[in-house]
Amino acid sequence: MIARDRVSIGVVAAPGVSDADEYVSQYMVQAGADFAVLPIVAAHTDQQTLRQSVSRGYFAVEELVVKSAASAYCIVGSMGHVDWAGSDNGSDSTAERVVGMAMEYVAHIGLQGVVASTLNEGDGRKDIEYARTLMEYFSSAGGAPAIARLRIGGGSCAEEAWGRWNVVRHACNHDSRLQLMLELDLAPNDVLDVSQWRAEPVQIVQLPASMFTKNKAGYPVLARMHQEAVASWMEMGVALVVDCGGNDAMSAEAVSDYIRYLRHLGAQREKQRDAAEAASADYYDVLQAPLQPLADHLDSATYEVFEQDAAKYEAYEDAIYRAIRAALDRNSSRRLVLTVAGAGRGPLVARALQAARRCDADVSVYAVEKNPSAMVELQRKNAELWGGRVRLVHGDMRSAAVAERADILVSELLGSLGDNELSPECLDAAIPLLLAPDGVCIPRKYTAYAAPMSSTVLFNRARSSKTSETPFVVNIHAANVLADAQPLWSFEHSAIIQKQPDRPASPAENGRRSACRVFDIRASSLVHGLAGYFDAELYPGVDLSICPTTHTPAMHSWFPMYFPLARPISVRAGDSLAVHLWRRSSNSKVWYEWAVGVEGGDISSIHNFSAREYWIDK
């Protein structure tokens, strides 16, 4: 029903609908909708009748709108007119028992989902009762999700609405089966900020007919800012549902105008996606273990994915070209030596040869690679593509024996945080062996960044994997970054830096870093973890970045890091959040530790202390 490979668009049935099968075949299909939100129990059913149903233990057929399983595949059931918050004194358990009976019936007929009553109507002190009814539902419905309904806009402040949702979410212990339906109550010119809700488990957004205006041809359209909001939800795979205000007089044909318009917006959005975005979409919010290139040999498929990133290798070629030109400017007749440390299957070797041709320079190229399988591919390319011009060296760059020192040393060991694939440890060991005293290293410098973030999806996935103290590589999508990323620390590489007298003698000590940064939170939220990024200066004037504000266009080799929190931390707009992050190192491994805390408020534990769950082997 609610497909995730395309945008699903539904319709809210008018309150007077009494037969779901008839509605689906005679109205929903004609309107061109994918699904319908229909009441499970007829709206005219009063409390006295419901008490009678509870007494006998089952619904009478005339009390039900969804009377069979025939149309269950395209129906989201609504229990909106049953007060999930119950009575004030708890003596009347009718609502709780009706919900229980409805859930048993829903499981019996295989309904696609169930929407609860509107959360933010009435007394906020009853939100815990609302949450308890949800918990009763979870206990009776097994693994089936429940969708809390939240009204946004109109007379409801978005900040207050989020606060009440947050109470329910906490009371339900962040149950992954708890989802959201946003019921918008907006006029055409009302402002709507989607960013706060990107981090929440929104499954359905209800768009009222009053939110639309008519164009010159008389068809419904949305204001530009609302088009952008709808496009954002479509991008996240959220289902949209049109609510015609319970107007029984609106024909299926009239409703179809709204649905066709929304499909048109979806088609426009698809046309605007570039190739890099489309290619990475399959990895949205997928937790991936960071690579361990020193401990493991990468397979051919992994190399091939990285080699598709033209933007990255164009930047590397530009950096190599500039380094060659600078060396020739100092001595135009000299022969240069260039070593690629960690050559893989040879993409940087090919770019180095191309840069040398562009400069018309005499450059001897060495390729150092420890992966024996990648050496096979390097031999083939050297024979078939490079004319035997490249001298291949099998070995670890930290101990490899190369015949001559390089004027230019090139490596692509950068990870999502810059240093998480042990580029510092590798280059610090390789430079004294491979680089001439006046040589240059590409990359020259790289900096790690972090920002607090909220993402229910990522939190639930990390929790279900039982790895809440392990950082992941993630194409972060269903998330809200709560403040601009700030730099944590940097590493610089050159032959000159290696000789600085204040440089720590111990390699382990030299690889250690720590940072504490304070962030001003933009909107009330839950902090589910940290997003990690990096930028790099390959050579003066040539930079790479995966930071959101400076991201290199069309580059897709690196997704951000996600450092999860075992327990979310609540923050309010304007709070100051301190983020602590450590890069620790020993003789055999490198690991990260992290913690966050609200100034004058909640604080997390120190995650992954002493590498108790995650580390990178040297």
N, C-alpha and C positions, 0 to 999 in steps of 0.2 A: 504494500500500500504506500508507505512513505519511503520512496526509493532514495537511495543515497547517491546513485550514479547520475541522477538528473534531478531537477527541481520538481517536487510534487506540489500541486496546487489543489486545494479542496474548497468546500463550501460549508458554511454553518447552516444547519436546517432551522427553519422557523419553529417557534415553540409549539405550534399546533400540529406538527407532524405526528401521526399516530402509527404508521406502518413503515418500517425501514426498507423492506424489500420493494415496496411500491415506490417509495421516494427515490431509491437508487435507480430503478429502471426507468422511471418517468420524469425525473427532475435532474438528478445528478449527472446522468449520462448525457442528457440533452444540453446541459450547461457546459459540458466538456471538462468536468472536474475529475481528478484522480481519486478523491476520497471525500467522505462527508463526516462532519462532526454531528452526531445525533444523540439525543438523550436515550439512556438505556431504559429508564422508567419514565412513563408519560408525564409531561409537565402538569397535567390536571390532577395528578394523584396527590391527595391531601395527606396530612400527617396521620389522621385517623385511619385512613385506608392502609397506609404504610405500617401502622401498628398492628393492624389485622393480619397483614402479610407476614410480619415478624412472628406473630402468635402461631400462625399455622405452619411457618417454616418454609414457605415458597411463595413466589409471585403468581398472581392470577394473570393469564395471558393478556387480558384486556389492559392490565397495568403496564405492560411492556411495549416499547416502540420496536426494539430489536427482538422479534418473536422467534427467529430461527437463525441457523448458521449460514443460510443461503448467501447473504450479502456481507458476512462478517469480514471478508477479505479486504473490503474497502471502507470500513467504518471505524472511526475512533469514537468510542462511547463516552458520553458526558454524564457525570453525576452532579452537574452544577447546581441543581435546585435542592440537593440534599446538603444540609449544613454539616460540613466535615468537622467543624469546631465543636459540635454537640451543644448540650445545655449548659447553663451557668453552674449548676450544682452537681452535675454528673449523674443525677438520679434517672434521667431519661436517656436510655442507651439506644433509642430507635435509630438514630443516624448511624451509629457504629454498627448496629446489627444489619441495617439495610445495606450499608456498604459491604459488609461481609457476605450477605446473600448475593449481592450484585457481582462481587468478585468471583464467587463460585460459579455463577451463571456465565460470566464473561469467559472464564477458563474453559467451561463446558462447550461454548460455541466458537471459541477461537477468535475473539475480537482482537483488533490490531493494537488497541491501547485504551486507557481510561483516563479521562480528565476530571479532576476533582473540582469542587466549588471554588469560587474566587477567593484567594487568600486574603487580600487586603480590603475586604469589606467588613465593617463592624469593628469590634473591640480588639485591639492589638494584643491584649492580655490573653486572648483565647488562641493565639497562634500555637502555643504548646499543645493544646487540645487537638488542633488541626494536625499537628505533626504526629500525635499519638494515633489518630485515626489512620494516617498513612502507614504507620508502623504495623497496625493491625492488618492493613491491606497486604503489606509485604509478607507478613507471617502466614496469611491465608492463600496468597497468590503465588507462592513459590518464587521463581525468578522473574515474574512479570513486572515490567516497570509501571510506575504511576506518574501521572503528569499533573503537577501542581499548577493552578491557574493564577496568574498575576496580572493585575490591571496597571497599565502605564499611561500616564498623561491625563488630560482633563483635570479632574479634581484630585488626582493622586500624584504626589511628588515622587519623582523617580528615586530620589535618595531614600525616602521613607519606604517606598515599595521594596527596594533592594534590602533594606534593613530587616523588614519582616520576613522576606524570603530567607535571609541569612539565619534568622532565629530558627525557622523550620528546618533548614538544612543541618544546622548544628544539632538540633534535637533529634533528628533522624540519623545522627552519627555519620553524616556524609555518605549515606547509602547510595551506591552507584546506580540503583534502580530508580532513584528520584530524579525526575526530569521536569522541564518547565514549558508552559505555554504562556506566551506573552499576549495579553489581550489589550491591544492598543486602543486608546480612547483619545484620538487626536483630530483636530481640525486641519485643513490643508496647510496652514501657516505655522502650526505648532512645531517647535524644535524637538528633534529626537536624536539623542546621542547613543549610538549602537555600541561603542567601544566597551562600556562597562559590562555589557551582556555577552560579549564574545567569549568571555571566560566561563560563562554559566552553561548548564546542560540544556540549552533551549532546543526543543524539538519542533515546536509549532509556533508561528506568529500569526495572530488573528488581525486582519486588516478590516476596519469598518468602512462601509460605503461612504460615510461622511468624511473620510480622509481624502477621498478623490474629488477632483473637479472635472468639469466637462470641457473638452476642447471645442474648437470651432465647428467640428463635424458632429458634435454631440456625444462623443465617446469618452469614457472615464479615463483620466490620466492622474498621475501623482506629481506633486511639486518636486523640483530638482533635488532638494535635500532628502525627501522621502524616497525618491528613486535610488539615491546612493545607499540609503539604509537598507532598502529591499535587496539591492544588488549585493550588499555585504552578507545578508542572510542567505541569499542564494548561493554565494560562494562557499558558505559554511555547510551547505546541504540541509538547511533548515526548511521544513515544509511551511507553505503559506496557505492561509485559509481566509476566504472572503466572507465577511459577515454583512448581510444586507439589512441588518437591524430588525430581524424578525418580521420583515415586511412580506406577508403572504402574497401580496399583489405583484411582487417583482417576478417576472416570468423567468424561466430557465434561459431563454434567449437573451434577456437583459443581463442576467448574471454572467452569461458566457462572454459578454463584452469585457467585463473585469478580468476574467480568466485569460482571455486572449491577450489582453494588454500585459498582464504579468508574464505570460510566456514570451511575449515580444521583448520585455526587459531582460529575461533570461537569455534569449538568443543574442541580444546585444552584448551582454556580459561575456558570453563564450567567444564572440568575435574579437573582443579586446584582450583576451589572454594571449600572451606571447608564448613562444615555443618553450622557453626555459620554465615558465610557470606551469604550463601543461605537463611538462616532463616530470616536474617535482611533485605534482598534486597527489600522486599515489603514495607519497611518503608523508602527507600531512599528519602530524601528531603521532607518528609511529616511533616508538622507543627503539633506538638502535644502540647496541654496545659500541663504545668508541674503539677504533682500531688500535691494535698493539703491534705496530710494524716491526719492532725489534724482537719481540717474542715470537711472532707469527710471520709466515710467508703469505703475502696476499695472493689470491687466486686471479686467474686471467680475467674473469668477469668483473672483479672489483677494479682492476687496472683500466679496463675498457670504459667503465662508467666515468672515471676521473678524466680519461683522455678525451671525452666528448666536450669538455669545458673549454671552448675556444677562447673565451674572454680571459681566463686565467693564463693560458699559454701565450696569448698575444702580449699580455703584460710582461711575462717573463722574457719573451723575445725582445721587447722594447728595452727592458732593463739590461739584458746582455749586450744589445746593440750599443747602448749608451756607454757601458763599461768598456767595450772594445774601442769605441771612438775616443773616449778619454785617454786610454792607454796609448793609442796611436798619435794623439795630439802631443803627448809627451815625447814619443819616439816613433816616428812613422815607419821606420825600417825594421823594427824589431819583430821577432816571431813571438806570438803569445801562446800561453798554455791555459786551457780551460778544462776544469774537471767538474763533471756532474756527479755529485755524491748522492747515491740512492737513485740510480737511473731508471729503475723499474723496467718497463718495456720500451723506453727510449723517447717519450715525447719531448723532454727537455733537451735531449741530444739533438733531435731533429731541429728544434728551434735554435739551438746554439750554432749549428751548421748554417742555418738560414741567415742568422744575424751576421755570421762571419762573411758569407757571400755578399750581403748587402753592404758591408764595409770594405769589401775587396781586401780582406786581411788574411795574413798567414797565421792560422790558428791551429794548434795541435789540441785535439779533443780526447780526453780520457773519460770513461764511464765506469764508475765503481758501483757494483751491485752485489748484495749478499744472497739474494734469492736465486737458487740454482735453476729453477724453472724459467725465471725471467731471463737468465743468461742465454738460454736457448733462443729466445726471441731476439735478443740483442745481437747474437751472432748472425741470425738470418737477415735482420735489417742491415747489419754492417756489410754483409756480402751483397745483398740485392738492392739496397737503397743508398747506402752511404759510401760505396766504392772502397770499402776497407779502410777508410780514413780514421775510424775511431778505434782507440786502443782500449780494449775491454779488460777490466780488473775485477776478478771475483773475490769478494770479501766484505767485511764490515768496515764502513768508512772510519770507524774509531781506531782501527788498527791496520788498515789496508796499506800495502807497499806499492807506491806509485813511483815511476822512474824519475819524475821531475815535479817540482813544486809549481802550483798553479798561480797564474796572475789573477784568474777569476775562478772562484769556487761557487757552484750553483747547487741548491738543494730545494726540494719541495716537501720537506717533512712537516710543514705547518699543519696544525690541527684546528679544530673548531674554536679553541681558546688560544690559539697561537702556539702554545708550548705543550699541549697535552699529548702530542705524539713524540715527545722527548727531543724536539729539535735543539733545545739548549744543550742537553747532555751530548748529543751526537756532534753538533758543530763545535762545541768547546773542545772535544777530543780530536776532531778531524782537522781543525785549523792548524795546530802545530805540526801535523804530519803532512798536510796536503797543500797549504797555502804559503806562497812566498811572503817574505817580510813586508813588502809593500803592496800585497795583493788585496783584492776586495772580495767580500762575501755577498752573495745574493741568496737570501734576503739579508739586508743590513740590520733591520730592527723590526720587532713586532711587539704589540701591546695587547694585553688581555683586558676585556671590559665585562661588566656585569650590571644587571638591572633586576629589581624585584618584579615578579610576574604572577599573574593569577590564571589558572587553567584547571577547571574541574576535570576535564578529560585526561590531562596528563597526570594529575594527582591520582585519579582512580586507576589509571593503567600502571603507574609505579607501585601503588599500594597492592594491586592484585598480583603483581609479579614478585611481591615480597622483597623488593630491592629499593627501599626508600632512602638508602644512603649510598646509592650508586649514581654517578652522573651519566646522562645519556646524550647521544647526538639525536636531535629532533628537528624536523621541519615544522617549527612552531606555527600553529594556525589558529585553532580555537582557543585563543588566549588574549589577555589584556596585559601589556607591559605597563606597569604602574608609574614609571618615571623614566626619564632618559638615562641611557647607559652611561656609566662613568668608568674611566680607566682605572685599572687595578695596579698593574706592574708591567715592566718592559724587559726585553732581552735584546742586547746589541751584539753584533759579531763582526770582527775584523781582526787582522793580525796585530794591529796596534793595541786594540782593547785587551787582547790576550796577555799583553806584556805589562799592563798597568800594575803598579806596585801595591795598590790597595785591593787588588782582586783576591778573594778568598782562595787559599791554596787547595782546599778540599773540594773536589767536584760536587760532592753531595751538598756542602754548604753553599756553594755558588748557585746551585739550582733552587735554593729555598727563597720563597717570597711570601709576603703577607700584606693584607690591606684591610682597612676599615673605611667604608664610605657611607655617608648619610644621605638618604634620598627623601625628598618631599613628595608625599603621596598625592596623586592627582584626584583620585576618586575612591570612595569607600569600596573595600573589596576584601577578599581573602588572599593572603600571600601563600601560594602553593609551592614556591621555589624561586630559583634565580635563573635568568637567561644569561648565557655567556657568549661573548663574541670576541673577535679580534680584528685588528687592522695591521698591515705590514707595509714597511717601506722596503721595496725590493732593491731600489737604487734611487739616489736623489732624483725626485721628479716622477717616480713610478711607484704607485701605491696600489694595494689591494685592501678591500674591506668587506666584512659581512655585518658591520654595525648597521642598524636600521636607517640611520640618518645619512650614512656615507657609503652605502652598499654599492660595490662595483656592478654596474649594469650588466645583466645577462649572465653573471657568474653564478654557478650552481654547484661547485665542488664541495663546498662546506655548508652544512646546516649548523645552526646554533647549538650550544650545549644547554642542557637542562639539569640543574642541581635541585632535586626534589626536597621538600620538607616532609618529615614523617607525620607532622601535625600542622595543619594550616594555622596561620597567624592572622587575626582580624586587624584591619587597619581602617581608619577613617580619613576622609579627605583632609589634607593639611597636616596629617601626622608626619613625624620624622622617624624614618626607619633606618636603623644602623645595620649594615651588611658587613659581616666578617668573612673573609675567605683566605685560606692558607694554601700555599703550594709547599708540601713537605717532601723531603728527599732523604734517602739512605743510600748505602752502597749498592743495594740490590733493587730498589724500587722507588717510584715517585707516586704520591697520592695527594688528593685535595681534601680539605676539611672546611666546613662552612656552618655559619649560624646567622640568625637574624634576630632583631629585637626592636620593639617599639619604644621610643623614648618615654619613660615613665609608665610602661605597660608590659605587655606579654613579650616573652623571649623564648626562642627555640633552644633545644639542646645543640651541642656541637656534633654535627653529623660526620660520620666516617672517621672518628677520632682514631689516630694511630693505625689507619688503613684497615679497620676491622671488617670492612665489607668490600672495598674496591681499591685497587692499586694498578700501576703500570709497571711491568717488568722492564728492567734495564737490559 
